[in-house]
Amino acid sequence: MPRSVKLVIALIVIALVLGIGSFIVLQFYNPFRQYPSSSTTSDSPTIDQILMPKITGSKTFEKNGYIIDYSNAKDGYIAIQGANIDSPMKAQVMFGDLTVSYDVYPNAYTIIPLTPGSGTYTVRTLKQKEGNAYSVTATVEISVTLSNDLSPYLYPNQIVNYTKDTLAVQKSFELTQGLTSQLERVHAVYKFIVTTIDYDYDKAKRAQSEFLIPDLDEAYTLKKGICFDYAALMTAMLRVQHIPTRVVTGYVDVGYHAWVETYIDGVGWINPSLYFEKETWKRIDPTFDAQGPYFGKYQEKLYY
């Protein structure tokens, strides 16, 4: 092959490589793109419009002092109150092969999300016998037809536990005031979380031996937490904006982890690497994004 032909081929290959490389760079790190990009406008909710669980007592199951209220199961949650005893108590929610456990308490209701969706659930309560051994105290089957598949991700629950007075909730409305799209609201909350919350390495060591339920006011006040706290904070701050958001727990290359998935109406970028498509779940990992990018695999286990 003549040298001139080889040179032309080489130049074509170089041009293709540079073209493809430029396309990739501009797709993810485009200096001409604004963040967040423009998106579909939507009304902004007020703090008085936050969706809160209701315990009406119209549909309940009671046994051995435990109360299971499923009056509003169609909205994606049930509430369980423990018996008036000193022993630790739990509730288990079973759906197919999935079993998820929650702590329950006397004189207070635990809000439990029905994240698997519509179908038949088996709910049972338990009390501690000794150590990690528990005995079943009550069992009931509940048939659920959700009014909206996204409902479980719009209310507080034991893992994402908040009220109108929660500090992060009030901050959410401060950050999103005047913003006209869900994309902008996600961007504002995301930016706050990744630039404000520091990783708590001491708490991470404790979490290796005990299950630490996120305390939103504590994480917000201390401005630090573990992945569970990052995820729960961001989830709460978006749910009160009527943006379906869920905490996902599972595994990454470095071990057990928690992150966020959110579902918005808009389409566009919120930063150089996060692009939202219309009406699909989008993974966001505020913990890694605050520390540095992570390009490994994710394996989902539970949703809250």
ABEGO torsion letter per residue (X at the ends): XBAAAAAAAAAAAAAAAAAAAAAAAAAABBAABBOBBBBBBBBBBBAAABBBBBBAGABBBBBGGBBBBAAAAAAGBBBBBBBBBABBBBBBBBBEABBBBBBBBBGBBBBBBBAAEBEBBBBBBBBBABEABBBBABBBBBBBBBABAAAAAABBBAABBBBAABAAAAAAAAAABGBABAAAAAAAAAAAAAAABBBBAAAAAAAAABBBBBBAAAAAAAGBEBAAAAAAAAAAAAAAAGBBBBBBBEBBAAEBBBBBBBBBABBEBABAABBBBBGBBBBBBAAAAAAEBBABBBBBABBX
